[in-house]
Amino acid sequence: MTLLPRTRLCRRIARQTDGVVFLRAPAGAGKSVLLEMIAKELGATICCTHQPRSDEVADGCLLWDVPVVARAVRMPAGILESVRVLIIACRPDQRVSGLARQILHRGSLTIGPDELALGNDEAESLPFEQRRIALEDFAGWPAFLALARQPDERLCAEYLRENYLTHLSPGQTVELCFWLENPSAEPKAEWRDLLPPFLTGRPEQHPTLIRLLTFAARERLAILQAGSAVVEVASAFERAGNSLAAMAMLLDRGYETHAAQMLERAHGRELIYRSSIDRFREIIMRFSQEMIATNETVLFAVTRALLKQGELQRVRHLVGKSLGSDYLDPLKALARDSRFSFAARTFRLNLMIAEDLTPNDAMITRLGEFMADYPLDDHGKWASYYNALLEFEIRRRNFREAEAAAARALIYLRKMGGQPLLEFFIHLHQIVLRLMSGDVLMARRAAQEARARLEQVPHDAAQEFRMLRLAEACLAYEAGKPRDLLHFVEHEFDDFAAAEIWPSLMQFALFYASQVLIDHFPMTVRAGFLDGLWIHLSEGLQFHAMMEIRTAIAYQNANRWADAAATLSAIRMPMGRNWVESAHEDLSRLTRRDEIAYVMAWLRDAVHLFTPRAYLSRQIDAMIANPKVTNREKVALRIWQGYAAHQRRDNAAARAHILTALESATRLGCRGVLSEERIFLSPLLNNRRIRSFIETSSDVRTALSIFADSVNSPQARALHGGLSQREAQMLQLLAGGMSNKKIAQTLNISEVTVKFHLGNLFRKLDCKRRSEAIRAAKALDWL
């Protein structure tokens, strides 16, 4: 292959009076070729060994091409006595010593990579297209001149790997691979000087070479990972902030102890907040049972991953087996003088959340004592503590204290530089506590903050986005738009419930999911109608009572009061129906959420009676006075007061109560409660005197317009379209794919009766088959 003459450079070097001339540039800059040209012009030979000999000096001139494999070389002092001009070709990472005296007295010149690149004048002899490729695509880099003549990507990638990447350490190779994923100009890294300057200076102008370099770098990295350099490669991944990939690499090759040490440096289970949940679980679960049993950091990382899967019983078994059965008692584990480590006690606090333990005042005091051991400057631990306290205060219905805990948690997270995922969880808690307490307007603000933080999370957060979609769907439901919540219940609730869910969030989800089903599918309510929500609740026994209460309310809204009473009577609670019916002031002192929900359900049953008991009003007043009863529940209680007054024909009291309820609902933004209580609200609104009185308020008119939209469900349209309640019920069950036998079992009627009602339904829809009836109903928007 004909070489391009480097006349300009050769003459410049020949004219130099400096004692030492360095040709210092990465591989492929044409240093050796240029040295050969200079040698030919001077009639000299070139030294290519680690140390020049005296017989290689010709007429006071020595040309030294430092071997590629040499990292450090030294010029013998004796040779310098006879050298007038020393020309050295070397790479940026090669160290040449023994020249200080020569440079001090005779001076030195360094010709770098920019000057060694081909210029326009040197490429004039090339054909136009070759000249363009050489000067533009390859920025005049001499080594790629052959590719300008005859492109060969495979050969180019091999050349890059052999001539550039072999000079990089394993750590530098990893750093280069990360840079190639998102190349930026002038990276601040040692390996930059070992590559052609145009690649790192203007990477966007050379996509083909960047692609081939990426391929070559990955190939070399795979070789390093498979060999003895795996620990060094893993350490480089760790320094780059990719601890999970580093641990996976070590675990795959049997370096489990190194992986455990790396997990400790990454703060163990806290790594899950900086990683994809699935990726974290996949890698952490590779640790052996022996390592889990002997290393607390690994133990708590594994149990954290299991909690994310909702495996509460498995977690309790693991920690009990490793730490002892007394660890399962939070009072013993959290005691300041306990035998457990600080990390173990911290995890016990988190485990209390998954167990849905609602601490009493004594436990909260114990937590405060435990908090005293937290390092003052460890903002992450303080944020975690207040996050746990936030969850506990929501359960205790101490919403003001919960808001204070949320604010403190956010302060500590910001002090540690921000942690978008953890901040998202705090704001999600705020949505839950505000919606459950009835302050929808403030919940919307928290939802905006939650979305902003979640969108900042750099890794995949599918599970968290699902939580956010639920919260946003509940907010839309409160605004009279149930479609998003219905879609979530139908398509996403199973995946939502199968993952790790805080009990407060699960309680929240259960409430809204069951309510939207009650609102829009009242005709299909039957025993176990919430079975689809019981995905992981076989372990979460704390939810069973609440689900039965929600089932009873569904029966009540479907006007099946006997079924509702039977369901409530079967629930194991400290108080029963007789206690509720006779209680007065005790109702104002209830604290537990299940007890309050249970009493509310029985009071609902009492309100619907044609002749309510005389002291019912005092019972409702006692519940309204209860500080643990939420604003949302108080709106429902005032609606019941209005309904009970209407039953007593006391329209003045009915108007006052219903006006207060509607204004409160509008002020708080919790209009969903109006749809929930439609069975009591609709009769009041159908009374002209009551309606004309309350419609003088603009806030009430707004609430009523949203209420009217929310009750316009497909089933309501079907009833207005001429179907009976039983026929509308049949239509819903048909759409669910049930056979006649299954419908009969569900409704506790005979198959003959089912056929009779189906015949009436088909006649009204002018159809002969089930599929035709479903299509016709969908066309009428009855499904």
Helices and strands as residue ranges (DSSP letters): H 7-15, E 20-24, H 31-42, E 46-47, G 54-56, E 61-65, E 72-74, H 77-80, E 85-90, E 95-97, H 100-106, E 108-111, H 113-116, H 128-132, I 133-137, G 142-144, H 145-149, H 153-163, G 165-167, H 170-181, G 190-194, H 197-201, G 203-205, H 207-226, H 230-239, H 243-252, H 256-265, G 268-274, H 277-284, H 289-294, H 296-308, H 312-323, G 325-328, H 330-333, H 342-354, H 361-371, H 379-395, H 399-415, H 420-437, H 440-454, H 462-478, H 483-491, H 493-498, H 503-520, G 522-524, G 531-533, G 541-543, H 544-557, H 561-569, H 577-582, G 585-589, H 593-607, H 616-625, H 631-647, H 651-668, H 672-676, H 678-685, H 688-694, H 698-710, H 714-720, H 725-735, H 740-747, H 751-765, H 770-779
